[in-house]
Amino acid sequence: MDKQDQLRQIAEITAQIGGLPKGYISKKQINGKVYYYHQWSQSGVKQSRYLRDGEIEPLAEQIEQRKALQAKL
């Protein structure tokens, strides 16, 4: 693989990473009920968003995909 191919591959991976969500999923138990939140840092400030049941699994997969691409990069 020459340098041009490597640069193209790096650009593709970087673009894929940019389209995937940052952060992690946290689980909190409040009054005996479990709630899930997507948390990430933006400009040094922790952001948080409540996740409904149908949002948890797809978001977890996207976050794992982002981590795998970052490790590959």
C-alpha positions in Angstrom: 0.0 0.0 0.0 1.5 3.3 -1.0 1.3 6.6 0.8 -1.6 7.9 -1.3 -3.8 4.8 -0.4 -2.9 5.2 3.3 -4.0 8.9 3.3 -7.2 8.0 1.5 -7.9 5.3 4.0 -7.2 7.6 6.9 -9.6 10.2 5.5 -12.3 7.6 5.0 -12.0 6.4 8.6 -11.9 10.0 10.0 -15.1 10.8 8.0 -16.8 7.7 9.4 -15.8 8.6 13.0 -17.2 12.1 12.5 -20.6 10.7 11.7 -20.8 8.5 14.8 -21.8 9.7 18.3 -19.2 10.4 21.0 -19.4 9.4 24.7 -20.8 6.5 26.6 -24.1 5.1 28.0 -24.6 5.4 31.7 -27.2 3.6 33.8 -28.8 5.3 36.8 -31.2 3.8 39.3 -33.7 6.3 40.7 -36.5 5.2 43.1 -36.0 1.5 42.1 -36.3 2.2 38.3 -33.3 2.0 35.9 -32.8 4.9 33.5 -30.2 5.1 30.7 -28.4 8.2 29.5 -26.1 9.1 26.6 -23.3 11.2 28.1 -20.5 13.0 26.3 -18.2 16.0 26.8 -18.5 19.1 24.7 -16.2 22.0 25.1 -15.1 20.6 28.5 -18.7 20.4 29.7 -20.5 17.1 30.4 -23.7 16.7 28.3 -26.4 14.2 29.0 -29.5 13.0 27.2 -32.1 10.5 28.4 -32.5 7.4 26.2 -35.8 5.7 25.6 -35.8 1.8 25.4 -35.6 1.7 21.6 -32.6 4.0 21.5 -30.3 2.2 23.8 -29.1 -0.8 21.6 -28.6 1.2 18.3 -26.6 3.9 20.1 -24.5 1.3 22.0 -23.6 -0.3 18.6 -22.6 3.1 17.1 -20.5 4.0 20.1 -18.7 0.6 19.9 -18.2 1.1 16.2 -16.6 4.6 16.8 -14.3 3.1 19.4 -13.2 0.3 17.0 -12.5 2.8 14.2 -10.5 5.1 16.6 -8.4 2.1 17.6 -7.8 1.2 14.0 -6.8 4.8 13.2 
